[in-house]
Amino acid sequence: MAGSKHFSESQFTLKEVFQNLGEWFAFFLSKWKILVMAGMIGIVLGVLVSVFKKPVFHAETSFVLEEGEGGGIGQMSGLASLVGVNLGSLGGTSGLFQGDNIMELYRSDRMLGETLLSPFSDSQLLIDRYVEFEKLDKKWASKVDFEAMDFSVPREQFSVTQDSVIMEVSELIRENQLGVAKPDRKLSIIQVTISSKDESFAKTFNEALVEKVNTFYFETKTKKTGENLAILQTQADSVRTILDESIGAYASATDRVPNANPLLSSATVESKKRQIDVQATGAVYQEIVKNLEIAKVNHRNNSPLIQIIDSPRLPLKRSEIRLVKGMVLGAVITGLLVIFGLYFRRLYHKHVQES
């Protein structure tokens, strides 16, 4: 019975709800001077933010990732096996950069660090430009002496402090300014975005980063097929040299006995040996050339890796808080904060008085 009584006392009617809302409305209406003052302060703050907050520029590059024509090589390997050629060792690049892995390559410390050490102008690196407009020389003055640092020296000569600065700046860019995404998961289009308060830095850094990743991707993707191609080319050149020497030796042996007596077989032994050498070397050379041509086809299929669609052009896209928007947002945010403050203050006094 006690439980049901407590439950019934906690019930409230729709009339009481509207009555309560009316009381709150009257309370806030009585505080209109405070709300108007808060709105005016919010408008002023919004104006200040709109005027003093620097716009953010966005440099975007979109490209199509070329996965390679593995299916074509698979069909060729089936045909090549009929003539005794094994394509397994000539191609078949791994899936190291297939799918989303290349997106993580754009976020790697190595690529970001190498990009920061790329030139921004004839007398300045990207890392120097970043330190300048982000004013890191003042923010980190107690820890780092940027005036004593020279980032133009080879990376192997960097001090521990210089490496730490590169790592910290890379982390800042990765967390706050770098965006790598696929606009549509069904497509192979990847978009790389750099956001910065410095328009020139955003454009140059975006272009340098895409170039660094493009080059690294190309060299890594084609490294295996390129090495196989170089080895086969060296073998082909060596066997061709031996073949030429064998042809010359066969011709010399034939010239020494121009009219050999058919009844004396010993006179033609030397020329027949040289002829066999020519035939054997020719067969080896033919097989190597066959494999070399297939390796060239496979290498070409793996070469086109990134096709740029759009690259950043000045003026870049920018995001900023415009004057009217700043005034409205400032008034709304400040007004809501004051309303919540008045609400909790009234609840506090109400409960204190009731207790």
C-alpha positions in Angstrom: 0.0 0.0 0.0 2.8 2.4 0.8 4.4 1.7 -2.6 1.2 2.4 -4.5 0.7 5.6 -2.5 4.2 6.8 -3.3 3.5 6.0 -7.0 0.3 8.0 -7.1 1.9 11.0 -5.4 4.6 11.1 -8.1 2.0 11.5 -10.9 1.3 14.8 -12.6 -1.3 15.9 -15.0 -1.0 17.7 -18.4 -2.4 20.8 -16.7 0.5 20.8 -14.3 3.0 20.4 -17.1 1.7 23.5 -18.9 1.5 25.3 -15.7 5.1 24.5 -15.0 6.2 25.6 -18.5 4.3 28.8 -18.0 6.1 29.5 -14.8 9.5 28.9 -16.5 8.5 31.2 -19.4 7.4 33.9 -17.0 10.7 33.5 -15.1 12.9 33.8 -18.2 10.7 36.7 -19.4 11.4 38.5 -16.2 15.1 38.2 -16.9 14.8 39.8 -20.3 17.4 42.4 -19.5 20.0 39.8 -18.6 19.2 37.8 -21.8 19.4 40.9 -24.0 22.7 41.8 -22.4 24.0 38.3 -23.0 22.9 38.5 -26.6 24.7 41.8 -27.1 27.8 40.4 -25.5 27.5 37.3 -27.8 27.2 39.5 -30.8 30.3 41.4 -29.9 32.2 38.2 -29.3 31.1 36.8 -32.6 32.3 40.0 -34.4 35.7 39.7 -32.7 36.0 36.0 -33.6 35.0 36.8 -37.2 37.5 39.6 -37.5 40.5 38.1 -35.7 40.1 34.3 -36.5 42.2 33.5 -39.6 40.5 31.6 -42.4 41.5 28.0 -43.0 42.5 27.0 -46.6 42.0 23.5 -48.0 44.3 22.1 -50.7 42.8 18.9 -52.2 44.2 16.3 -54.6 42.1 13.5 -55.9 43.5 10.5 -57.9 42.6 7.1 -59.1 44.6 4.2 -57.6 45.8 1.8 -60.3 45.7 -1.7 -58.8 47.5 -3.4 -61.7 46.3 -5.9 -64.3 46.8 -9.1 -62.3 44.0 -10.8 -64.3 45.7 -10.2 -67.6 49.0 -11.7 -66.3 47.0 -14.7 -64.9 45.7 -15.4 -68.4 49.1 -15.0 -69.9 50.6 -17.4 -67.4 48.1 -20.1 -68.5 49.1 -19.6 -72.2 52.8 -19.4 -71.4 52.7 -22.6 -69.4 51.8 -24.4 -72.7 55.3 -23.5 -74.1 57.1 -24.2 -70.8 57.3 -20.6 -69.4 56.7 -20.0 -65.7 55.4 -16.4 -65.0 55.3 -16.9 -61.3 58.8 -15.5 -60.8 58.3 -12.7 -63.3 55.4 -10.8 -61.7 52.8 -11.2 -59.1 53.4 -8.2 -57.0 52.0 -8.5 -53.5 49.0 -6.7 -52.2 51.1 -4.4 -50.0 49.4 -1.3 -51.3 46.1 -2.6 -52.5 42.9 -1.2 -51.0 43.2 1.1 -48.0 46.9 0.5 -47.3 48.0 3.3 -49.4 45.9 5.7 -47.3 47.9 4.7 -44.3 51.1 5.4 -46.3 49.9 9.0 -46.6 49.7 9.2 -42.8 53.1 7.6 -42.1 55.9 9.4 -40.3 58.3 8.8 -43.1 56.2 10.4 -45.8 55.2 13.4 -43.7 58.8 13.8 -42.5 60.3 13.7 -46.0 57.6 16.1 -47.2 58.4 18.6 -44.4 62.0 18.6 -45.5 61.0 19.4 -49.1 61.7 22.9 -50.4 59.0 25.6 -50.0 61.0 28.2 -51.8 64.6 28.8 -52.9 65.6 29.8 -49.3 63.1 28.0 -47.1 61.9 24.4 -46.4 58.3 23.4 -45.6 59.2 22.7 -42.0 60.7 26.3 -41.6 57.5 27.7 -43.1 55.3 25.7 -40.8 57.3 26.8 -37.7 57.0 30.4 -38.9 53.3 30.8 -39.4 52.4 28.5 -36.5 54.8 30.5 -34.3 56.3 27.3 -32.9 59.5 29.2 -32.1 57.6 31.1 -29.5 55.3 28.3 -28.3 58.3 25.9 -27.9 60.9 28.5 -26.9 61.5 26.8 -23.5 62.3 23.5 -25.1 63.6 24.1 -28.6 66.1 26.6 -30.0 65.0 26.9 -33.7 67.6 29.5 -34.5 70.3 27.0 -33.9 68.7 24.3 -36.1 69.5 23.8 -39.8 67.0 21.4 -41.4 68.7 21.6 -44.8 71.6 19.3 -43.7 71.3 15.6 -44.6 68.8 13.6 -42.4 71.7 11.4 -41.2 73.3 14.5 -39.5 70.1 15.5 -37.6 70.3 15.8 -33.9 67.9 14.1 -31.5 66.1 17.4 -31.1 65.7 17.9 -34.8 64.2 14.4 -35.2 61.9 15.1 -32.3 60.7 18.3 -33.9 60.0 16.5 -37.2 58.1 13.8 -35.4 56.0 16.3 -33.4 55.2 18.5 -36.4 54.2 15.3 -38.4 51.9 14.3 -35.6 50.3 17.8 -35.5 49.7 17.7 -39.3 48.4 14.1 -39.2 45.9 14.9 -36.3 44.8 18.4 -37.3 45.5 19.2 -40.9 45.7 16.0 -43.0 42.7 14.2 -44.4 42.9 11.1 -46.5 39.6 9.4 -47.5 37.6 7.7 -50.2 34.6 9.9 -51.2 32.9 6.7 -52.4 33.8 3.3 -50.9 32.7 1.6 -54.2 35.3 3.6 -56.3 39.0 3.6 -56.3 39.2 7.4 -56.0 41.2 8.7 -53.1 41.2 12.3 -51.9 44.1 13.9 -50.0 43.4 17.2 -48.2 45.7 19.6 -46.3 44.1 22.3 -44.3 46.2 25.2 -43.1 46.0 28.9 -42.2 48.8 29.5 -44.8 47.4 29.1 -48.3 50.8 28.7 -50.0 51.9 26.1 -47.4 48.7 24.1 -47.9 49.2 24.0 -51.7 52.9 23.2 -51.7 52.7 20.6 -48.9 49.8 18.8 -50.6 51.7 18.7 -53.9 54.9 17.5 -52.3 53.2 14.8 -50.2 51.4 13.4 -53.2 54.6 13.4 -55.2 56.5 11.7 -52.4 53.9 9.0 -51.9 53.5 8.6 -55.7 57.3 8.0 -56.2 57.6 5.7 -53.2 54.5 3.7 -54.3 55.9 3.4 -57.9 59.3 2.3 -56.8 58.0 -0.3 -54.3 55.2 -1.6 -56.5 57.6 -2.2 -59.4 60.7 -3.2 -57.4 60.3 -6.9 -57.8 59.4 -6.9 -61.5 62.1 -4.3 -62.1 64.7 -6.5 -60.5 63.6 -9.5 -62.5 63.7 -7.5 -65.6 67.2 -6.2 -64.9 68.4 -9.8 -64.2 66.9 -11.2 -67.4 68.3 -8.3 -69.4 71.8 -9.0 -68.0 71.4 -12.7 -68.7 70.2 -12.0 -72.3 73.2 -9.7 -72.9 75.7 -12.3 -71.5 74.2 -15.2 -73.5 74.1 -13.0 -76.7 77.8 -12.3 -76.2 78.6 -16.0 -75.9 76.4 -16.8 -78.9 78.3 -14.3 -81.0 81.6 -15.8 -79.9 80.3 -19.3 -80.7 79.2 -18.2 -84.2 82.7 -16.8 -84.8 84.4 -19.9 -83.5 82.2 -22.1 -85.8 83.0 -20.0 -88.8 86.7 -20.2 -88.0 86.6 -24.0 -87.6 84.7 -24.3 -90.9 87.2 -22.0 -92.7 90.2 -24.1 -91.6 88.8 -27.2 -93.4 86.9 -25.7 -96.4 86.8 -28.9 -98.5 86.8 -31.7 -96.0 87.2 -35.2 -97.3 83.9 -36.9 -96.6 85.7 -40.2 -95.9 87.7 -38.5 -93.0 85.2 -37.6 -90.2 87.9 -36.4 -87.9 88.5 -33.3 -90.1 84.9 -32.1 -89.3 84.9 -32.8 -85.5 85.9 -29.3 -84.5 83.3 -27.5 -86.7 80.6 -29.9 -85.5 81.5 -29.1 -81.9 81.2 -25.4 -82.6 77.9 -25.9 -84.4 76.5 -27.7 -81.4 77.7 -24.8 -79.2 75.9 -22.4 -81.5 72.7 -24.4 -81.4 72.7 -24.8 -77.6 73.5 -21.2 -76.9 70.9 -20.1 -79.5 68.2 -22.2 -77.7 69.1 -20.7 -74.3 69.1 -17.2 -75.8 65.7 -17.8 -77.4 64.2 -18.9 -74.0 65.7 -16.0 -72.1 64.5 -13.5 -74.7 61.0 -15.0 -74.4 61.0 -14.6 -70.7 62.4 -11.1 -71.0 59.6 -9.9 -73.3 57.0 -11.3 -70.9 58.8 -9.6 -68.0 58.7 -6.3 -69.9 54.9 -6.7 -70.4 54.4 -7.4 -66.7 56.6 -4.5 -65.7 54.6 -2.1 -67.9 51.3 -3.4 -66.4 52.6 -2.5 -62.9 54.0 0.9 -63.8 50.9 3.2 -64.0 50.0 3.5 -60.3 48.4 6.9 -59.7 46.4 9.0 -62.1 45.8 12.5 -60.8 42.2 13.8 -61.4 42.2 17.1 -59.6 45.2 19.0 -58.0 45.1 22.2 -55.8 44.9 25.5 -57.6 45.0 29.0 -56.3 42.8 30.4 -54.8 42.1 27.5 -52.6 38.8 26.6 -50.9 38.5 28.4 -47.6 36.4 28.1 -44.5 35.8 31.0 -42.2 33.3 32.5 -39.8 31.7 35.4 -41.6 30.5 38.5 -39.8 26.8 37.8 -39.9 27.3 34.1 -39.0 29.6 35.0 -36.2 27.1 37.5 -34.8 24.2 35.0 -34.9 26.3 32.1 -33.4 27.7 34.4 -30.7 24.3 35.6 -29.7 22.8 32.1 -29.7 25.6 30.4 -27.8 25.8 33.1 -25.2 22.1 33.2 -24.8 21.9 29.4 -24.3 24.6 29.5 -21.7 22.9 32.3 -19.8 19.5 30.4 -20.0 21.1 27.2 -18.6 22.8 29.2 -15.9 19.5 30.9 -14.8 17.7 27.5 -15.0 20.1 25.7 -12.7 20.3 28.7 -10.4 16.6 28.8 -9.9 16.5 25.1 -9.3 19.2 25.4 -6.7 17.4 28.2 -4.9 14.1 26.4 -5.1 15.4 23.2 -3.6 17.3 25.1 -0.9 14.1 27.0 0.1 12.0 23.8 0.1 14.6 22.0 2.3 
